[in-house]
């Protein structure tokens, strides 16, 4: 069983920065992509950022230009640098590891880390 452990969440003022980390129990090169999603109270889980095995990255529209996803394959860790935080970024942030198409299960999730941005 693969385990993903997030860290780095907390309380920050609007305009501030946080860096989230996600450490995986096996080599992240095994996965087609690694990513971050978030879920605000009463909302649906939405994509924040994804980084593929070839290092290409995509971002959700609300965070593009403010957040940066990166990976350290040697440490089996994925990072999410969050700058210029806004109150609407408040959510639980979940790390995910995506397997190749056709795999079961297709995706693993971490337990989540709370990010709260005060205005």
Secondary structure as UniProt FT lines:
FT   STRAND          4..7
FT   STRAND          10..13
FT   TURN            14..15
FT   STRAND          18..24
FT   HELIX           28..30
FT   STRAND          33..39
FT   TURN            41..42
FT   STRAND          46..52
FT   TURN            53..54
FT   STRAND          57..59
FT   TURN            61..66
FT   STRAND          67..72
FT   HELIX           73..75
FT   STRAND          77..82
FT   HELIX           87..89
FT   STRAND          91..98
FT   TURN            101..102
FT   STRAND          107..109
FT   STRAND          113..118
//
